[in-house]
Amino acid sequence: MDKKKFDEIVKRLKEVSGVVESIPSEIREESFKLLKPYIMGSAAKIAPDREDEHEDHCTDDGSDEDFFGKFDHDKPANNVKLIAAYYYKEFGTDPFSIDEMKEKADSVGITLPARPDMTLTQAKDKSKKLFQKADKGKFKPTVHGEANLKSVYSVRKGTKKRQADTE
């Protein structure tokens, strides 16, 4: 970061500090989180792998609705990728089933296409497949799919372990 950007961020931080100090202490932390993009200004685009962004996407503090509320897709096929990004954020490359996707879509109120399995099978970016079949009815992101999910949805690879299926 050069001196000019640093000075700009410091100026904005001092400005926000005055605002946050005037807010009741119970909501200061949340208020500061809302103002972080303003503080970072153009530097946020330069450093997308900031640690605070990792916290925003990869902790248990945010609810599912918060994650899904950040994105508004007009096409149901894009919602399939959104749910895949959610599972990637939570469980990394562990395979997820179509039934899980449908349940998650119902619980957060988004629409999926009639055949999400075909959407995943045909999903490509720059002629590279984004998902691969992992098991009967299960999919996982390819290496190119991981990169796509990271760039489009600003998520990081999750480390949670799935509970063993009792089938």
C-alpha positions in Angstrom: 0.0 0.0 0.0 1.5 3.4 -0.9 1.5 6.5 1.3 -1.4 8.2 -0.5 -3.7 5.2 0.0 -2.6 4.9 3.6 -3.3 8.5 4.3 -6.7 8.2 2.7 -7.6 5.2 4.9 -6.4 6.9 8.1 -8.5 10.0 7.2 -11.6 7.8 6.7 -10.9 5.8 9.8 -10.7 9.0 12.0 -13.9 10.2 10.4 -15.7 6.9 11.1 -14.3 6.8 14.6 -16.1 10.1 15.4 -19.4 8.6 14.2 -18.9 5.3 16.0 -18.1 7.0 19.3 -21.5 8.7 19.2 -23.4 5.4 18.8 -24.5 3.4 21.9 -21.9 0.9 22.9 -24.2 -2.1 22.3 -24.2 -1.6 18.6 -20.8 -0.1 18.0 -19.2 -3.3 16.7 -21.9 -3.9 14.2 -21.9 -0.3 13.1 -18.1 -0.4 12.5 -18.5 -3.6 10.4 -21.0 -1.7 8.2 -18.6 1.1 7.7 -15.5 -1.0 6.9 -16.1 -0.8 3.1 -16.1 3.0 3.3 -12.9 3.0 5.4 -11.1 0.8 3.0 -12.4 2.7 -0.1 -10.5 1.5 -3.2 -8.1 -0.5 -1.1 -10.8 -3.1 -0.6 -10.6 -4.0 -4.3 -6.8 -4.2 -4.1 -6.7 -6.7 -1.2 -9.7 -9.1 -1.6 -8.0 -11.7 0.7 -8.1 -9.5 3.8 -8.4 -11.3 7.0 -11.6 -9.3 8.0 -13.3 -10.5 4.8 -12.4 -14.1 5.8 -14.2 -13.4 9.1 -17.2 -12.1 7.3 -17.7 -15.2 5.2 -16.2 -18.1 7.2 -17.4 -17.7 10.8 -20.5 -18.9 12.4 -21.5 -15.4 13.4 -23.4 -14.8 10.2 -26.6 -16.6 9.4 -27.5 -18.4 6.2 -29.9 -15.6 5.4 -27.1 -13.0 5.7 -25.0 -15.0 3.2 -27.8 -15.6 0.7 -29.1 -12.0 1.2 -25.9 -10.6 -0.2 -26.7 -12.0 -3.7 -29.7 -11.5 -5.9 -29.8 -13.8 -8.9 -32.5 -13.5 -11.6 -31.7 -17.0 -13.0 -32.4 -20.1 -11.0 -29.2 -21.7 -12.5 -27.2 -19.0 -10.8 -28.8 -19.9 -7.5 -27.4 -23.4 -7.9 -23.9 -21.9 -8.0 -24.8 -19.7 -5.0 -25.7 -22.8 -2.9 -22.6 -24.6 -4.1 -20.6 -21.5 -2.9 -22.3 -21.8 0.5 -21.4 -25.4 0.8 -17.8 -24.6 -0.3 -17.6 -21.9 2.3 -18.8 -24.3 5.0 -17.3 -27.6 4.0 -14.6 -27.0 1.4 -14.6 -29.6 -1.4 -16.7 -32.2 0.5 -19.4 -33.5 -1.9 -22.9 -32.2 -1.5 -26.1 -33.8 -2.7 -28.9 -32.4 -4.9 -31.3 -33.2 -2.0 -29.2 -31.0 0.3 -29.3 -28.2 -2.3 -33.1 -28.4 -2.6 -33.5 -28.3 1.2 -31.2 -25.3 1.5 -33.0 -23.5 -1.3 -36.3 -24.1 0.5 -35.0 -23.0 3.8 -33.5 -19.7 2.5 -36.3 -19.0 0.0 -34.5 -19.1 -3.3 -35.6 -20.8 -6.6 -33.7 -23.6 -8.2 -34.2 -25.0 -11.7 -36.1 -28.3 -12.2 -32.8 -30.2 -12.7 -30.0 -28.7 -10.6 -27.9 -31.8 -11.3 -27.9 -30.9 -15.0 -27.0 -27.3 -14.1 -24.0 -28.5 -12.2 -23.0 -31.0 -14.9 -23.0 -28.3 -17.6 -21.6 -25.4 -15.5 -18.5 -24.0 -17.2 -16.3 -20.9 -17.1 -13.9 -20.3 -19.9 -14.6 -23.8 -21.3 -13.6 -25.4 -17.9 -16.0 -27.5 -15.9 -16.9 -26.1 -12.6 -18.3 -29.2 -10.9 -17.7 -32.9 -11.0 -19.7 -35.9 -9.9 -18.3 -37.3 -6.7 -20.8 -40.0 -5.9 -24.3 -41.0 -6.8 -26.2 -37.8 -6.7 -23.4 -35.8 -5.3 -21.2 -33.1 -6.7 -18.1 -31.2 -5.7 -16.2 -28.2 -7.2 -13.3 -28.8 -9.5 -10.1 -26.8 -9.1 -11.5 -24.3 -11.7 -14.8 -24.4 -9.8 -13.1 -23.5 -6.6 -11.4 -20.5 -8.2 -14.7 -19.4 -9.8 -16.6 -19.6 -6.4 -13.8 -17.7 -4.7 -13.9 -14.9 -7.3 -17.6 -14.6 -7.9 -18.9 -15.1 -4.3 -15.8 -14.0 -2.3 -15.7 -17.1 -0.2 -12.9 -19.1 1.2 -12.6 -22.9 1.4 -14.4 -24.1 4.5 -12.9 -26.4 7.1 -16.0 -27.8 8.8 -16.5 -31.6 8.7 -19.8 -33.0 7.7 -21.6 -35.3 10.1 -21.5 -38.9 9.0 -24.6 -40.0 7.0 -26.7 -42.6 8.7 -27.8 -44.3 5.6 
